[in-house]
Amino acid sequence: MTANDVDLTPPLSVLLRRLPDPTATDQVTYLEAELAGRFEAANAVAVSSGTAALHTALVAAGIRPGDEVLVPALSVPMSVAPIVHAGATPVFVDSAPGSYDVDHEDLAAKITPRTRGVEAVHLWGRAGDPDRLARFAADHDLALIEDACQAHGSRHDGQLLGTFGDAGCFSLRDGKILWSGEGGFILTHDETTAAISRGLRTHWQSPITPPPHLVGYNYRLAEPLAAIARANLARFDDLLAQRRHQTQRLHHQLAGVTRLHVAEQHEGWNGHAPILRLDVPRPRELNQRLAARGVPNSVGTYGLIACDQRPVFGPPVGPPCRNAAAMIDHTLAVVLTEHNTDHDIDRYAQIITEEIRSWPNT
Ligand SMILES: Cc1ncc(COP(=O)(O)O)c(C=O)c1O
């Protein structure tokens, strides 16, 4: 079977004949067992989105209104919104100079008596140093939640991302390597975190007694979407190999283009998005120009900026996270899906090469 053939097992048509059934959970139950096995965690809890996964995991890990959660400025709004949904305050941490990884000195400097958690954000599927973050969280008695929404299948020193913290949160939205249209899941080694997450996602209509102070949500994953997720999970190795191939192909095509550098080449990396460093003046404009010419990318298409610069997350506290902002501005991260052919990738490479060669030096 190729990566583009989906085998819906059991067939979606059979499932649809059994629905509607508000008590149906078969597909979700099977999916959770399969996810736990495939992603090497004791428990998987399926939910309706990556955002829901993060919100649920933060609350299940003990984050409460008034708490502070440390989170990289190099992240997307969907990483940060769940902290606000939990009633907590995001405290933004800068990147290390010239790096996509958090600045560990800044991280330590931003702890206050209200700090209760750290959220690692594995943007573009990159790892950073999750071991170091886990040690930091343990030393300071903080919950560690991983935003692994783009990191399906990425490993650090052989260990899958999403399994380093108290909980790892994944998205199943279209465009992720593993997808079901919409959806998400939480991985956790901790039985209590899993049980609370299961209660929260369905207004406590689950076997465990609800802690009375926690209001539940409807964050259930719909059964037909769970069936699609199962079908895609069955071909996950192909999907992962395909994304790595696409990313490596683009990197390879662009090798040797001046003022452009491949920024990530890690063996355990899932290759979620080709990541290139633009050494040009006005790199954001170049990203926008590439988006306009049909090369979808994080900055030009989705307007990625450092999250401490987004007014919706409150007035800036302390100096801006300048390293994160500079890294984002100079990064061309190309957005891929499984439908991008070699021809598409080669066209992207051609457009990027043309644009960067003609881009003025001032
Ligand atoms: C890094 C990151 N975090 C969180 C999310 C939120 O996931 P979802 O769109 O499934 O809610 C996404 C997905 O777009 C993401 O890429």
The ligand as an SDF file (V2000), in Angstrom:
LIG
                    3D

 16 16  0  0  0  0  0  0  0  0999 V2000
    2.5570   23.4370   17.5230 C   0  0  0  0  0  0  0  0  0  0  0  0
    1.0520   23.3190   17.5620 C   0  0  0  0  0  0  0  0  0  0  0  0
    0.4390   23.3900   18.7460 N   0  0  0  0  0  0  0  0  0  0  0  0
   -0.8960   23.2590   18.8500 C   0  0  0  0  0  0  0  0  0  0  0  0
   -1.6960   23.0490   17.7350 C   0  0  0  0  0  0  0  0  0  0  0  0
   -3.1700   22.9380   17.8990 C   0  0  0  0  0  0  0  0  0  0  0  0
   -3.6970   21.7580   17.3140 O   0  0  0  0  0  0  0  0  0  0  0  0
   -5.1930   21.7780   16.7210 P   0  0  0  0  0  0  0  0  0  0  0  0
   -5.2060   22.6190   15.4910 O   0  0  0  0  0  0  0  0  0  0  0  0
   -5.4800   20.3330   16.4330 O   0  0  0  0  0  0  0  0  0  0  0  0
   -6.0670   22.3100   17.8070 O   0  0  0  0  0  0  0  0  0  0  0  0
   -1.0930   22.9610   16.4780 C   0  0  0  0  0  0  0  0  0  0  0  0
   -1.8830   22.7200   15.2510 C   0  0  0  0  0  0  0  0  0  0  0  0
   -2.0770   23.4910   14.3810 O   0  0  0  0  0  0  0  0  0  0  0  0
    0.3140   23.1230   16.3850 C   0  0  0  0  0  0  0  0  0  0  0  0
    0.9350   23.0730   15.1990 O   0  0  0  0  0  0  0  0  0  0  0  0
  1  2  1  0
  2  3  1  0
  2 15  2  0
  3  4  2  0
  4  5  1  0
  5  6  1  0
  5 12  2  0
  6  7  1  0
  7  8  1  0
  8  9  2  0
  8 10  1  0
  8 11  1  0
 12 13  1  0
 12 15  1  0
 13 14  2  0
 15 16  1  0
M  END
$$$$
